[in-house]
């Protein structure tokens, strides 16, 4: 049986910045033909890992390969296969969209003729053909992000690294970028992304790796990670934030773990093995205390709960 070479393979990868361990023996495998999402709390080592793959940093220890090429021993080969779109759109506002993409193509060593042809193809693929000859300073944030993505694609990379690609985008621009990312995989480019939006990983990724303190703590398809939580989730929204502690104590009495209080959302979440009738029986006496409950939701666990369970960090700490 033919063995398939992983797109990314990390074995015991470590990286220090002074006394800080950004990565601490990270093991990681990315299979070809998919979007892989890397999640973790702030400081978990996600951006460090992306920079190692892009050859912007060198690992202190361990082995890191991209499509079989060793990042330490053959960085030039890795750079020919990898493109990086960072957290901020790196485009020149005084140039047109077409000029931006053609310039990057020329930097990849393409002839003027090839650069024009490939730029036109990329601009059509990312939906910017009509705006291609306008200066980028007039582009919206979503258009700039798509242009930055297109510039990364003009070199036809095997692996595209996206570091928080949709941060700051409105919902429509975000959905448009999601469509572009999905189409990349169909065209033969594997995508590794970090994101602070767990629903983004749920929608886009075939495989999710959660890292914490520089190590992988869980990996699998989103549905597999949700199963790790394994319990029904009850979410209670109250009218007044001052009532959250009382509601949390009530849910805590029928839960085997501490409920999570989300003050801005005025809600309490808890994982329960109890049936729905027991949940409502526990909440009913709160009516006599004057606590106004606006909504009670009983649902299957989400990737947010899986993340919280596996790392002990609330969603707001994801980066």
Residue pairs with C-beta under 8 A, 6 or more apart in sequence:
4 31
4 32
5 32
5 67
5 68
6 29
6 30
6 31
6 32
6 65
7 30
7 31
7 32
7 66
7 67
7 158
7 159
7 190
7 192
8 28
8 29
8 30
8 36
8 53
8 64
8 65
8 66
8 159
8 192
9 28
9 29
9 30
9 63
9 64
9 65
10 26
10 27
10 28
10 29
10 49
10 62
10 63
10 64
10 65
11 27
11 62
11 63
11 64
12 25
12 26
12 27
12 61
12 62
12 63
13 23
13 25
13 26
13 27
13 28
13 49
13 52
13 59
13 61
13 62
13 63
13 64
14 21
14 23
14 24
14 25
14 26
14 59
14 60
14 61
14 62
14 214
15 21
15 22
15 23
15 45
15 48
15 52
15 57
15 59
15 60
15 214
16 22
16 60
21 213
21 214
22 43
22 45
22 48
22 214
23 45
23 48
23 49
23 52
23 59
23 214
23 215
24 45
24 213
24 214
24 215
25 61
25 62
25 214
25 215
26 45
26 49
26 62
26 211
26 214
26 215
26 216
27 215
27 216
28 49
28 209
28 216
28 219
30 36
30 190
30 192
30 207
31 207
32 190
33 185
33 190
34 185
34 190
34 191
34 205
34 206
34 207
35 181
35 182
35 185
35 190
35 191
35 192
35 193
35 204
35 205
35 206
35 207
36 190
36 191
36 192
36 193
36 205
36 206
36 207
36 208
36 209
37 192
37 193
37 194
37 195
37 200
37 201
37 204
37 205
37 207
37 208
37 209
38 46
38 49
38 50
38 192
38 193
38 194
38 208
38 209
38 211
39 46
39 194
39 195
39 198
39 201
39 208
39 209
39 210
39 211
39 307
39 318
40 46
40 210
40 211
40 212
40 311
40 318
40 319
41 212
41 311
41 313
41 317
41 318
41 319
42 317
42 318
42 319
43 319
44 211
44 212
44 213
44 214
44 311
44 319
45 211
45 213
45 214
46 163
46 194
46 211
46 319
47 87
47 163
47 194
47 319
48 57
49 211
50 84
50 161
50 163
50 192
50 194
51 57
52 58
52 59
52 64
52 71
53 64
53 66
53 71
53 78
53 82
53 159
53 161
53 192
54 79
54 82
54 84
54 161
55 71
55 75
55 78
55 79
55 82
56 84
58 72
59 71
59 72
63 70
63 72
64 70
64 71
64 72
65 71
66 78
66 81
66 82
66 158
66 159
67 81
67 158
67 159
69 77
69 78
69 81
71 78
81 157
81 158
81 159
82 157
82 158
82 159
82 160
82 161
83 152
83 153
83 155
83 157
83 159
83 160
83 161
84 152
84 160
84 161
84 163
85 148
85 149
85 152
85 160
85 161
85 162
85 163
85 165
86 163
87 163
87 164
87 167
89 141
89 144
89 145
89 147
89 148
90 148
90 151
91 97
91 100
91 136
91 144
91 147
91 148
91 151
92 99
92 100
92 103
92 136
93 135
93 136
93 137
94 135
94 136
94 137
95 103
95 135
95 136
96 132
96 133
96 134
96 135
96 136
97 123
97 128
97 131
97 132
97 133
97 134
97 136
97 139
97 143
97 147
97 150
98 119
98 120
98 123
98 132
98 133
100 136
100 147
100 151
101 118
101 119
101 122
101 123
101 147
101 150
101 151
101 154
102 115
102 116
102 119
104 151
104 152
104 154
104 155
105 114
105 115
105 118
105 119
105 154
105 155
106 112
106 115
108 154
108 155
110 118
110 154
115 154
118 154
118 156
119 154
120 129
120 132
122 150
122 151
122 153
122 154
123 129
123 132
123 150
125 150
125 153
125 180
125 183
125 187
126 146
126 147
126 149
126 150
126 153
126 180
127 146
127 176
127 180
128 143
128 146
128 147
128 150
131 139
131 143
136 144
136 147
139 147
140 173
141 168
141 169
141 170
141 173
142 169
142 170
142 172
142 173
142 174
142 176
142 177
143 173
145 165
145 166
145 169
145 173
145 177
146 176
146 177
146 180
149 160
149 162
149 165
149 177
149 180
149 181
152 160
153 160
153 184
153 189
156 189
157 189
158 188
158 189
158 190
159 189
159 190
159 191
159 192
160 184
160 189
160 190
160 191
160 192
161 192
161 193
162 181
162 191
162 192
162 193
162 194
163 193
163 194
164 193
164 194
164 195
164 196
164 319
165 177
165 181
165 193
165 195
166 173
166 174
166 177
166 178
166 195
166 197
166 200
167 196
169 177
174 200
178 200
178 203
178 204
181 191
181 193
181 204
182 204
184 191
185 191
193 200
193 201
193 204
193 205
194 319
195 201
195 318
196 318
196 319
197 318
198 302
198 303
198 304
198 307
198 315
198 318
199 303
201 208
201 222
201 303
202 222
202 302
202 303
205 222
206 221
207 219
207 220
207 221
208 219
208 220
208 221
208 222
208 225
208 303
209 216
209 218
209 219
210 216
210 217
210 218
210 219
210 225
210 306
210 307
210 310
210 311
211 217
212 310
212 311
212 313
217 310
217 311
218 225
218 228
218 306
218 310
222 303
225 303
225 306
225 310
226 300
226 301
226 302
226 303
226 305
226 306
228 306
228 309
228 310
229 271
229 301
229 305
229 306
229 309
230 301
231 271
231 272
231 273
231 301
232 271
232 272
232 273
232 274
232 276
232 298
232 299
232 300
232 301
233 269
233 270
233 271
233 272
233 298
233 299
233 300
233 301
233 302
233 305
234 251
234 269
234 270
234 271
234 272
234 279
234 296
234 297
234 298
235 267
235 268
235 269
235 295
235 296
235 297
235 299
236 247
236 251
236 267
236 268
236 283
236 293
236 295
236 296
236 297
237 265
237 266
237 267
237 293
237 294
237 295
237 296
237 297
238 244
238 247
238 266
238 267
238 268
238 291
238 292
238 293
238 294
239 266
239 291
239 292
239 293
239 294
240 266
240 291
240 292
241 263
241 266
243 291
243 292
244 261
244 263
244 266
244 267
244 268
245 261
246 286
246 289
246 291
247 268
247 283
247 286
247 291
247 293
248 258
248 259
248 261
248 268
248 270
250 282
250 283
250 285
250 286
251 259
251 268
251 270
251 272
251 279
251 282
252 258
252 259
252 270
253 282
254 272
254 274
254 278
254 279
254 282
255 270
255 271
255 272
255 274
256 271
256 273
257 270
257 271
259 268
259 269
259 270
260 268
260 269
260 270
260 308
260 314
261 267
261 268
262 268
262 269
262 314
269 305
271 301
271 305
271 309
272 279
276 298
279 296
279 298
280 296
283 293
283 296
286 293
304 315
307 313
307 315
307 318
308 314
308 315
